[in-house]
Amino acid sequence: MRSLEYNVETVGSDRNITVLSLDGYVDSATSLNMDEAIDSILRQGIYQVIVDLTKVGYISSAGWGVFISKIKDIRENGGGLKIAGMRPDVRDVFDLLGFGHIIEAHETVEEAIGAFEASKARLSRKEESPATSKRGA
């Protein structure tokens, strides 16, 4: 029987990004563990989530379904879901399913953290810049 273990770590300059590192196989049985882990993160009010797949050799349709089922809630709360470290076989399925249009993928966890930090910096700059008003009759 294949298993799935995971570790959760809070990172980022504001400690508002969670990395869920998975180890094993994500199938119909173990995807429930992943689903519960992500739910636990979201219940804490953290909506910037990176799933580290470096040690995952297989993801079934049930596993991919967990990611898709979480996207709406995460985005409605101003967050994002990023996947990092996919092995070639896992990446092939990700690409075949067209998930690159839905979920942002990065080569490493560090790149994914950087993407969240850069996005936060862009938002801060927008909020700091004075609003332009239209002049006219």
DSSP file (Angstrom, degrees, kcal/mol; ACC not computed):
  #  RESIDUE AA STRUCTURE BP1 BP2  ACC     N-H-->O    O-->H-N    N-H-->O    O-->H-N    TCO  KAPPA ALPHA  PHI   PSI    X-CA   Y-CA   Z-CA
    1    1 A M              0   0    0      0, 0.0     2,-0.2     0, 0.0     0, 0.0   0.000 360.0 360.0 360.0 129.6    0.0    0.0    0.0
    2    2 A R        -     0   0    0     22,-0.0     2,-0.3     1,-0.0    25,-0.1  -0.518 360.0-159.6 -82.7 151.6    1.4    3.4   -1.0
    3    3 A S        -     0   0    0     -2,-0.2    22,-2.0    23,-0.0     2,-0.4  -0.784  13.6-143.3-128.6 171.2    1.3    6.2    1.5
    4    4 A L  E     -A   24   0A   0     -2,-0.3     2,-0.3    20,-0.2    20,-0.2  -0.979  16.2-176.9-137.4 121.9    1.4   10.0    1.6
    5    5 A E  E     -A   23   0A   0     18,-2.7    18,-2.4    -2,-0.4     2,-0.3  -0.831   9.0-170.1-112.2 156.6    3.2   11.9    4.3
    6    6 A Y  E     -A   22   0A   0     -2,-0.3     2,-0.3    16,-0.2    16,-0.2  -0.985  16.1-158.3-147.9 159.4    3.2   15.7    4.5
    7    7 A N  E     -A   21   0A   0     14,-2.0    14,-2.8    -2,-0.3     2,-0.4  -0.989  12.1-150.6-134.4 142.0    4.8   18.6    6.3
    8    8 A V  E     +A   20   0A   0     -2,-0.3     2,-0.4    12,-0.2    12,-0.2  -0.959  17.7 174.7-118.4 131.1    3.5   22.1    6.7
    9    9 A E  E     -A   19   0A   0     10,-2.2    10,-3.3    -2,-0.4     2,-0.5  -0.999  24.2-139.1-137.3 136.9    5.7   25.2    7.1
   10   10 A T  E     +A   18   0A   0     -2,-0.4     8,-0.2     8,-0.2     2,-0.2  -0.840  36.5 159.8 -96.2 130.0    4.9   28.9    7.2
   11   11 A V  E     +A   17   0A   0      6,-3.4     6,-1.8    -2,-0.5     5,-0.3  -0.687  14.3  85.1-136.2-175.1    7.3   31.1    5.3
   12   12 A G  S >  S-     0   0    0      3,-0.2     3,-1.2    -2,-0.2     5,-0.1  -0.030  83.9 -75.1  97.2 160.7    7.6   34.5    3.7
   13   13 A S  T 3  S+     0   0    0      1,-0.3    -1,-0.1     2,-0.1   104,-0.0   0.819 136.7  33.9 -62.7 -31.3    8.6   37.9    4.9
   14   14 A D  T 3  S-     0   0    0     -3,-0.1    -1,-0.3     0, 0.0    -2,-0.1   0.287 109.9-119.7-104.1   8.5    5.2   38.3    6.7
   15   15 A R  S <  S+     0   0    0     -3,-1.2    -3,-0.2     1,-0.1    -2,-0.1   0.878  79.8 122.5  54.8  40.4    4.9   34.6    7.5
   16   16 A N        +     0   0    0     -5,-0.3    32,-0.5    -6,-0.1     2,-0.4   0.140  46.0  83.7-118.8  18.1    1.7   34.5    5.4
   17   17 A I  E     -A   11   0A   0     -6,-1.8    -6,-3.4    30,-0.1     2,-0.5  -0.980  61.8-155.6-121.5 133.1    2.7   31.8    2.9
   18   18 A T  E     -Ab  10  49A   0     30,-2.7    32,-3.0    -2,-0.4     2,-0.6  -0.930   1.4-155.7-112.7 133.2    2.3   28.1    3.7
   19   19 A V  E     -Ab   9  50A   0    -10,-3.3   -10,-2.2    -2,-0.5     2,-0.7  -0.933   3.3-163.5-105.5 121.3    4.3   25.3    2.1
   20   20 A L  E     -Ab   8  51A   0     30,-3.3    32,-2.4    -2,-0.6     2,-0.6  -0.910  10.4-162.5-102.9 105.5    2.7   21.9    2.1
   21   21 A S  E     -Ab   7  52A   0    -14,-2.8   -14,-2.0    -2,-0.7     2,-0.3  -0.808   6.1-161.4 -94.7 121.0    5.5   19.4    1.3
   22   22 A L  E     -A    6   0A   0     30,-2.4    33,-0.8    -2,-0.6     2,-0.4  -0.738   9.2-170.0-103.2 150.4    4.1   16.1    0.2
   23   23 A D  E     +Ab   5  55A   0    -18,-2.4   -18,-2.7    -2,-0.3     2,-0.4  -0.914  54.8  11.8-142.4 110.5    6.1   12.8    0.1
   24   24 A G  E    S-Ab   4  56A   0     31,-2.0    33,-1.5    -2,-0.4    34,-0.6  -0.980  98.2 -26.7 134.1-142.6    4.7    9.7   -1.6
   25   25 A Y  E     - b   0  58A   0    -22,-2.0     2,-0.8    -2,-0.4    34,-0.2  -0.938  41.1-148.0-119.9 137.3    1.8    9.0   -3.9
   26   26 A V  E     + b   0  59A   0     32,-2.9    34,-3.1    -2,-0.4    37,-0.3  -0.890  40.6 141.9-106.4 104.8   -1.4   10.9   -4.3
   27   27 A D     >  -     0   0    0     -2,-0.8     4,-2.4    32,-0.2     5,-0.2  -0.558  69.0 -71.1-126.4-167.7   -4.2    8.6   -5.3
   28   28 A S  T  4 S+     0   0    0      1,-0.2     4,-0.3    -2,-0.2    -2,-0.0   0.826 131.7  41.3 -62.1 -31.0   -7.9    8.2   -4.4
   29   29 A A  T >4 S+     0   0    0      1,-0.1     3,-0.7     2,-0.1     4,-0.4   0.926 120.4  39.3 -80.8 -47.1   -7.1    7.0   -0.9
   30   30 A T  T >> S+     0   0    0      1,-0.2     4,-1.5     2,-0.2     3,-0.8   0.678  97.4  77.3 -81.0 -16.6   -4.2    9.4    0.0
   31   31 A S  H 3X S+     0   0    0     -4,-2.4     4,-2.7     1,-0.3    -1,-0.2   0.798  86.4  64.2 -63.2 -25.1   -5.8   12.4   -1.7
   32   32 A L  H <> S+     0   0    0     -3,-0.7     4,-2.4    -4,-0.3    -1,-0.3   0.884 100.1  51.4 -63.5 -37.8   -8.1   12.7    1.4
   33   33 A N  H <> S+     0   0    0     -3,-0.8     4,-2.3    -4,-0.4    -2,-0.2   0.924 111.4  46.9 -62.6 -44.7   -5.0   13.4    3.5
   34   34 A M  H  X S+     0   0    0     -4,-1.5     4,-2.5     2,-0.2     5,-0.2   0.908 110.9  52.3 -64.2 -42.2   -3.9   16.1    1.2
   35   35 A D  H  X S+     0   0    0     -4,-2.7     4,-2.5     1,-0.2    -2,-0.2   0.921 111.2  46.6 -59.2 -45.9   -7.5   17.6    1.1
   36   36 A E  H  X S+     0   0    0     -4,-2.4     4,-2.2     2,-0.2    -1,-0.2   0.876 110.6  53.1 -65.4 -38.0   -7.6   17.7    4.9
   37   37 A A  H  X S+     0   0    0     -4,-2.3     4,-1.7     2,-0.2    -2,-0.2   0.922 111.4  45.3 -63.8 -43.9   -4.1   19.2    5.1
   38   38 A I  H  X S+     0   0    0     -4,-2.5     4,-2.5     1,-0.2    -2,-0.2   0.915 111.5  52.7 -66.8 -42.2   -5.1   22.0    2.7
   39   39 A D  H  X S+     0   0    0     -4,-2.5     4,-2.4     1,-0.2    -1,-0.2   0.905 107.0  53.2 -58.4 -41.0   -8.4   22.6    4.6
   40   40 A S  H  X S+     0   0    0     -4,-2.2     4,-0.7     1,-0.2    -1,-0.2   0.889 109.1  48.8 -61.6 -40.0   -6.4   22.9    7.8
   41   41 A I  H ><>S+     0   0    0     -4,-1.7     5,-1.4     1,-0.2     3,-0.8   0.932 112.1  48.1 -64.2 -46.7   -4.2   25.6    6.2
   42   42 A L  H ><5S+     0   0    0     -4,-2.5     3,-1.9     1,-0.3    -2,-0.2   0.852 103.8  60.2 -66.3 -35.2   -7.2   27.5    4.9
   43   43 A R  H 3<5S+     0   0    0     -4,-2.4    -1,-0.3     1,-0.3    -2,-0.2   0.752  98.4  60.1 -63.4 -22.7   -9.0   27.4    8.3
   44   44 A Q  T <<5S-     0   0    0     -3,-0.8    -1,-0.3    -4,-0.7    -2,-0.2   0.465 121.5-110.0 -82.1  -1.3   -6.0   29.2    9.7
   45   45 A G  T < 5S+     0   0    0     -3,-1.9     2,-0.6     1,-0.3    -3,-0.2   0.690  75.2 136.0  81.0  18.6   -6.8   32.1    7.3
   46   46 A I      < +     0   0    0     -5,-1.4    -1,-0.3     1,-0.1    -2,-0.2  -0.897  21.0 168.2-102.1 119.4   -3.7   31.5    5.2
   47   47 A Y        +     0   0    0     -2,-0.6    33,-2.0   -31,-0.3     2,-0.7   0.205  52.6  87.7-119.7  13.8   -4.6   31.7    1.5
   48   48 A Q  E     + c   0  80A   0    -32,-0.5   -30,-2.7    31,-0.3     2,-0.4  -0.920  62.1 174.0-111.1 103.1   -1.2   31.8   -0.1
   49   49 A V  E     -bc  18  81A   0     31,-2.6    33,-2.7    -2,-0.7     2,-0.5  -0.928  21.7-170.1-122.5 131.3   -0.4   28.1   -0.5
   50   50 A I  E     -bc  19  82A   0    -32,-3.0   -30,-3.3    -2,-0.4     2,-0.7  -0.981  11.0-155.1-116.1 128.5    2.5   26.3   -2.2
   51   51 A V  E     -bc  20  83A   0     31,-2.8    33,-2.6    -2,-0.5     2,-0.7  -0.922   9.9-149.9-105.1 115.9    2.3   22.6   -2.6
   52   52 A D  E     +bc  21  84A   0    -32,-2.4   -30,-2.4    -2,-0.7     3,-0.3  -0.766  20.2 174.5 -88.7 113.2    5.8   21.1   -2.9
   53   53 A L  E >   +     0   0A   0     31,-3.3     3,-2.1    -2,-0.7    34,-0.4   0.157  40.9 118.0-104.4  16.3    5.7   18.0   -5.1
   54   54 A T  E 3  S+     0   0A   0      1,-0.3    -1,-0.2    30,-0.2   -31,-0.1   0.837  84.5  37.2 -52.8 -36.9    9.4   17.3   -5.2
   55   55 A K  E 3  S+b   23   0A   0    -33,-0.8   -31,-2.0    -3,-0.3     2,-0.6   0.095  93.2 106.2-106.5  21.8    8.9   13.9   -3.5
   56   56 A V  E <   +b   24   0A   0     -3,-2.1    31,-0.5    29,-0.3    34,-0.2  -0.901  39.9 179.4-106.2 123.8    5.7   12.9   -5.2
   57   57 A G  E     +     0   0A   0    -33,-1.5     2,-0.3    -2,-0.6   -32,-0.2   0.603  67.6  19.3 -95.9 -13.5    6.0   10.3   -7.9
   58   58 A Y  E     -b   25   0A   0    -34,-0.6   -32,-2.9    31,-0.0     2,-0.4  -0.978  51.6-170.2-159.2 139.6    2.3   10.0   -8.9
   59   59 A I  E     -b   26   0A   0     -2,-0.3   -32,-0.2   -34,-0.2     2,-0.0  -0.979  17.6-152.8-133.0 122.4   -0.9   12.1   -8.7
   60   60 A S     >  -     0   0    0    -34,-3.1     4,-2.2    -2,-0.4     5,-0.2  -0.235  38.0 -95.1 -81.6 176.4   -4.2   10.5   -9.7
   61   61 A S  H  > S+     0   0    0      1,-0.2     4,-2.3     2,-0.2     5,-0.1   0.841 127.0  58.9 -61.7 -32.3   -7.3   12.3  -11.0
   62   62 A A  H  > S+     0   0    0      2,-0.2     4,-1.3     1,-0.2    -1,-0.2   0.901 106.1  48.0 -63.3 -39.7   -8.6   12.4   -7.4
   63   63 A G  H  > S+     0   0    0    -37,-0.3     4,-1.3     2,-0.2     3,-0.4   0.926 111.6  48.0 -65.8 -46.2   -5.4   14.3   -6.4
   64   64 A W  H  X S+     0   0    0     -4,-2.2     4,-2.0     1,-0.2    -1,-0.2   0.877 107.5  58.7 -62.3 -35.3   -5.6   16.8   -9.2
   65   65 A G  H  X S+     0   0    0     -4,-2.3     4,-2.5     1,-0.2    -1,-0.2   0.836  98.5  58.4 -62.8 -33.3   -9.3   17.2   -8.3
   66   66 A V  H  X S+     0   0    0     -4,-1.3     4,-1.1    -3,-0.4    -1,-0.2   0.937 106.2  48.5 -61.5 -45.8   -8.4   18.3   -4.8
   67   67 A F  H >X S+     0   0    0     -4,-1.3     4,-1.0     1,-0.2     3,-0.8   0.944 113.1  47.1 -58.9 -48.0   -6.3   21.2   -6.2
   68   68 A I  H >X S+     0   0    0     -4,-2.0     4,-0.6     1,-0.2     3,-0.5   0.880 108.0  56.0 -63.5 -37.9   -9.1   22.3   -8.5
   69   69 A S  H 3< S+     0   0    0     -4,-2.5     4,-0.4     1,-0.2    -1,-0.2   0.739 108.9  47.7 -67.9 -21.0  -11.7   22.1   -5.7
   70   70 A K  H <X S+     0   0    0     -4,-1.1     4,-2.3    -3,-0.8    -1,-0.2   0.671  90.1  82.7 -91.7 -18.7   -9.6   24.5   -3.5
   71   71 A I  H <X S+     0   0    0     -4,-1.0     4,-2.9    -3,-0.5     5,-0.3   0.899  88.4  50.7 -56.5 -48.3   -9.0   27.2   -6.1
   72   72 A K  H  X S+     0   0    0     -4,-0.6     4,-2.7     1,-0.2    -1,-0.2   0.936 112.9  44.8 -59.8 -49.6  -12.3   29.1   -5.8
   73   73 A D  H  > S+     0   0    0     -4,-0.4     4,-0.9     1,-0.2    -1,-0.2   0.912 114.8  49.3 -60.5 -43.8  -12.1   29.4   -2.0
   74   74 A I  H ><>S+     0   0    0     -4,-2.3     5,-2.4     1,-0.2     3,-0.6   0.937 114.4  43.6 -62.5 -47.8   -8.4   30.4   -2.1
   75   75 A R  H ><5S+     0   0    0     -4,-2.9     3,-2.0     1,-0.2    -2,-0.2   0.868 107.1  59.2 -69.1 -36.7   -9.0   33.1   -4.8
   76   76 A E  H 3<5S+     0   0    0     -4,-2.7    -1,-0.2     1,-0.3    -2,-0.2   0.740 106.2  51.3 -63.5 -20.6  -12.1   34.5   -3.2
   77   77 A N  T <<5S-     0   0    0     -4,-0.9    -1,-0.3    -3,-0.6    -2,-0.2   0.095 125.6-101.4-103.5  20.9  -10.0   35.2   -0.2
   78   78 A G  T < 5S+     0   0    0     -3,-2.0    -3,-0.2     1,-0.2    -2,-0.1   0.675  84.8 115.1  74.7  18.5   -7.3   37.0   -2.2
   79   79 A G      < -     0   0    0     -5,-2.4     2,-0.3    -6,-0.2   -31,-0.3  -0.241  50.2-139.3-107.8-164.9   -4.9   34.1   -2.2
   80   80 A G  E     -c   48   0A   0    -33,-2.0   -31,-2.6    -3,-0.1     2,-0.5  -0.989   7.4-137.2-156.2 155.6   -3.2   31.8   -4.7
   81   81 A L  E     -c   49   0A   0     -2,-0.3    23,-1.0   -33,-0.2     2,-0.4  -0.983  25.0-179.4-119.0 124.6   -2.2   28.2   -5.1
   82   82 A K  E     -cd  50 104A   0    -33,-2.7   -31,-2.8    -2,-0.5     2,-0.4  -0.947  15.2-149.0-124.7 145.0    1.1   27.4   -6.6
   83   83 A I  E     -cd  51 105A   0     21,-2.7    23,-2.8    -2,-0.4     2,-0.3  -0.919  18.4-172.9-113.0 139.6    2.7   24.1   -7.3
   84   84 A A  E     +cd  52 106A   0    -33,-2.6   -31,-3.3    -2,-0.4   -30,-0.2  -0.957  52.6  17.7-132.9 150.4    6.5   23.5   -7.1
   85   85 A G        -     0   0    0     21,-1.5   -29,-0.3    -2,-0.3     2,-0.2   0.776  66.1-179.9  72.2  31.5    9.0   20.8   -7.9
   86   86 A M        -     0   0    0     20,-0.5    -1,-0.2    -3,-0.1   -32,-0.1  -0.441  25.4-128.1 -67.8 135.1    7.0   18.6  -10.2
   87   87 A R     >  -     0   0    0    -31,-0.5     4,-3.0   -34,-0.4     5,-0.2  -0.403  32.7-100.6 -71.7 158.4    8.8   15.5  -11.4
   88   88 A P  H  > S+     0   0    0      0, 0.0     4,-2.3     0, 0.0     5,-0.1   0.874 121.7  48.7 -53.7 -43.9    8.7   15.0  -15.2
   89   89 A D  H  > S+     0   0    0      1,-0.2     4,-1.4     2,-0.2     5,-0.1   0.897 115.0  45.1 -64.6 -39.2    6.0   12.4  -15.2
   90   90 A V  H  > S+     0   0    0     -3,-0.2     4,-2.3     1,-0.2    -1,-0.2   0.902 112.5  51.8 -69.3 -41.2    3.8   14.5  -12.9
   91   91 A R  H  X S+     0   0    0     -4,-3.0     4,-2.8     1,-0.2     5,-0.2   0.870 104.2  57.8 -63.6 -37.5    4.5   17.6  -15.0
   92   92 A D  H  X S+     0   0    0     -4,-2.3     4,-2.5    -5,-0.2    -1,-0.2   0.920 109.5  43.6 -59.8 -44.0    3.5   15.8  -18.1
   93   93 A V  H  X S+     0   0    0     -4,-1.4     4,-2.5     2,-0.2     6,-0.2   0.919 111.8  54.1 -67.3 -43.5    0.0   15.0  -16.7
   94   94 A F  H  <>S+     0   0    0     -4,-2.3     5,-2.0     1,-0.2     4,-0.4   0.926 113.9  42.2 -53.6 -48.1   -0.3   18.6  -15.3
   95   95 A D  H ><5S+     0   0    0     -4,-2.8     3,-1.1     1,-0.2    -2,-0.2   0.905 111.6  54.3 -68.3 -41.9    0.4   19.9  -18.8
   96   96 A L  H 3<5S+     0   0    0     -4,-2.5    -2,-0.2     1,-0.3    -1,-0.2   0.871 108.4  49.7 -60.5 -38.0   -1.8   17.4  -20.6
   97   97 A L  T 3<5S-     0   0    0     -4,-2.5    -1,-0.3    -5,-0.1    -2,-0.2   0.567 111.1-123.3 -77.6  -9.2   -4.8   18.4  -18.4
   98   98 A G  T X 5 +     0   0    0     -3,-1.1     3,-1.4    -4,-0.4    -3,-0.2   0.737  63.0 144.2  74.9  22.7   -4.1   22.1  -19.1
   99   99 A F  G >>< +     0   0    0     -5,-2.0     4,-3.5     1,-0.3     3,-1.7   0.636  51.4  82.7 -71.9 -13.1   -3.8   23.0  -15.5
  100  100 A G  G 34 S+     0   0    0     -6,-0.4    -1,-0.3     1,-0.3     5,-0.1   0.727  88.7  55.6 -62.0 -20.0   -1.1   25.5  -16.3
  101  101 A H  G <4 S+     0   0    0     -3,-1.4    -1,-0.3     1,-0.1    -2,-0.2   0.603 119.5  30.8 -83.7 -12.6   -4.0   27.9  -17.1
  102  102 A I  T <4 S+     0   0    0     -3,-1.7     2,-0.4     1,-0.3    -2,-0.2   0.762 121.6  39.1-112.9 -41.7   -5.5   27.4  -13.6
  103  103 A I  S  < S-     0   0    0     -4,-3.5     2,-0.3   -23,-0.1    -1,-0.3  -0.960  77.5-127.2-121.7 129.2   -2.6   26.7  -11.3
  104  104 A E  E     -d   82   0A   0    -23,-1.0   -21,-2.7    -2,-0.4     2,-0.4  -0.585  27.0-158.2 -75.9 129.5    0.8   28.5  -11.3
  105  105 A A  E     -d   83   0A   0     -2,-0.3     2,-0.3   -23,-0.2   -21,-0.2  -0.885  10.2-175.2-113.7 142.5    3.7   26.0  -11.4
  106  106 A H  E     -d   84   0A   0    -23,-2.8   -21,-1.5    -2,-0.4   -20,-0.5  -0.943  32.3-127.9-132.6 154.0    7.3   26.7  -10.4
  107  107 A E  S    S+     0   0    0     -2,-0.3     2,-0.3   -23,-0.2    -1,-0.1   0.876  92.9  19.0 -67.2 -38.0   10.5   24.7  -10.6
  108  108 A T  S  > S-     0   0    0    -24,-0.1     4,-1.7     1,-0.1     5,-0.1  -0.887  73.2-118.6-133.2 161.1   11.3   25.2   -6.9
  109  109 A V  H  > S+     0   0    0     -2,-0.3     4,-2.7     1,-0.2     5,-0.2   0.885 115.5  58.3 -62.2 -39.6    9.6   26.2   -3.7
  110  110 A E  H  > S+     0   0    0      1,-0.2     4,-2.4     2,-0.2    -1,-0.2   0.893 104.8  49.7 -60.3 -40.5   11.9   29.2   -3.5
  111  111 A E  H  > S+     0   0    0      2,-0.2     4,-2.1     1,-0.2    -1,-0.2   0.904 110.9  49.8 -63.9 -40.7   10.7   30.5   -6.9
  112  112 A A  H  X S+     0   0    0     -4,-1.7     4,-2.0     2,-0.2    -2,-0.2   0.905 110.5  49.2 -65.4 -41.7    7.0   30.1   -5.8
  113  113 A I  H  X S+     0   0    0     -4,-2.7     4,-2.6     1,-0.2    -2,-0.2   0.936 110.4  52.1 -60.8 -45.7    7.7   32.0   -2.6
  114  114 A G  H  X S+     0   0    0     -4,-2.4     4,-2.7     1,-0.2    -2,-0.2   0.863 106.7  53.3 -58.4 -37.9    9.4   34.7   -4.7
  115  115 A A  H  X S+     0   0    0     -4,-2.1     4,-2.1     2,-0.2    -1,-0.2   0.909 110.2  46.6 -66.2 -41.9    6.4   34.9   -6.9
  116  116 A F  H  X S+     0   0    0     -4,-2.0     4,-2.2     2,-0.2    -2,-0.2   0.930 114.2  48.2 -63.5 -44.1    4.1   35.5   -3.9
  117  117 A E  H  X S+     0   0    0     -4,-2.6     4,-2.2     1,-0.2    -2,-0.2   0.901 111.7  49.4 -63.8 -41.6    6.5   38.1   -2.5
  118  118 A A  H  X S+     0   0    0     -4,-2.7     4,-2.3     2,-0.2    -1,-0.2   0.888 110.2  51.1 -65.4 -39.0    6.7   39.9   -5.9
  119  119 A S  H  X S+     0   0    0     -4,-2.1     4,-2.2     1,-0.2    -1,-0.2   0.902 109.7  50.0 -64.1 -41.2    2.9   39.9   -6.2
  120  120 A K  H  X S+     0   0    0     -4,-2.2     4,-2.2     1,-0.2    -2,-0.2   0.900 109.9  50.9 -63.8 -40.6    2.6   41.4   -2.7
  121  121 A A  H  X S+     0   0    0     -4,-2.2     4,-2.2     2,-0.2    -2,-0.2   0.898 109.0  51.0 -64.9 -40.6    5.2   44.1   -3.6
  122  122 A R  H  X S+     0   0    0     -4,-2.3     4,-2.1     1,-0.2    -1,-0.2   0.916 110.5  49.1 -62.9 -42.7    3.3   45.0   -6.8
  123  123 A L  H  X S+     0   0    0     -4,-2.2     4,-2.2     1,-0.2    -2,-0.2   0.895 109.6  52.2 -63.7 -39.4    0.1   45.4   -4.9
  124  124 A S  H  X S+     0   0    0     -4,-2.2     4,-1.8     1,-0.2    -1,-0.2   0.907 108.8  49.9 -63.0 -42.1    1.8   47.6   -2.3
  125  125 A R  H  X S+     0   0    0     -4,-2.2     4,-1.6     1,-0.2    -1,-0.2   0.895 110.0  50.9 -64.9 -39.1    3.1   49.9   -5.0
  126  126 A K  H  < S+     0   0    0     -4,-2.1    -1,-0.2     1,-0.2    -2,-0.2   0.907 110.8  48.6 -64.2 -40.9   -0.4   50.2   -6.5
  127  127 A E  H  < S+     0   0    0     -4,-2.2    -1,-0.2     1,-0.2    -2,-0.2   0.821 112.2  49.3 -68.8 -30.4   -1.9   51.1   -3.2
  128  128 A E  H  < S+     0   0    0     -4,-1.8    -1,-0.2    -5,-0.2    -2,-0.2   0.772  91.2  91.2 -79.8 -26.9    0.8   53.7   -2.5
  129  129 A S  S  < S-     0   0    0     -4,-1.6     3,-0.1    -5,-0.1     2,-0.0  -0.490  87.1-108.8 -74.3 138.0    0.5   55.4   -5.9
  130  130 A P        -     0   0    0      0, 0.0     2,-0.2     0, 0.0    -1,-0.1  -0.336  35.1-107.3 -65.7 144.0   -2.0   58.3   -5.9
  131  131 A A        -     0   0    0     -4,-0.1     2,-0.4     1,-0.1    -4,-0.0  -0.469  30.6-131.8 -70.0 138.9   -5.1   57.7   -7.8
  132  132 A T        -     0   0    0     -2,-0.2     2,-0.4    -3,-0.1    -1,-0.1  -0.751  19.8-155.0 -92.9 140.8   -5.3   59.6  -11.1
  133  133 A S        -     0   0    0     -2,-0.4     2,-0.4     0, 0.0     0, 0.0  -0.872  15.3-119.6-115.6 150.2   -8.5   61.5  -11.8
  134  134 A K        -     0   0    0     -2,-0.4     2,-0.4     2,-0.0     0, 0.0  -0.699  22.4-151.9 -87.9 136.6   -9.9   62.5  -15.1
  135  135 A R        +     0   0    0     -2,-0.4     2,-0.3     2,-0.0     0, 0.0  -0.876  39.2 111.9-104.8 138.7  -10.4   66.1  -15.8
  136  136 A G              0   0    0     -2,-0.4    -2,-0.0     1,-0.0     0, 0.0  -0.988 360.0 360.0 176.2-179.7  -13.1   67.2  -18.1
  137  137 A A              0   0    0     -2,-0.3    -1,-0.0     0, 0.0    -2,-0.0   0.454 360.0 360.0 -82.2 360.0  -16.3   68.9  -18.6
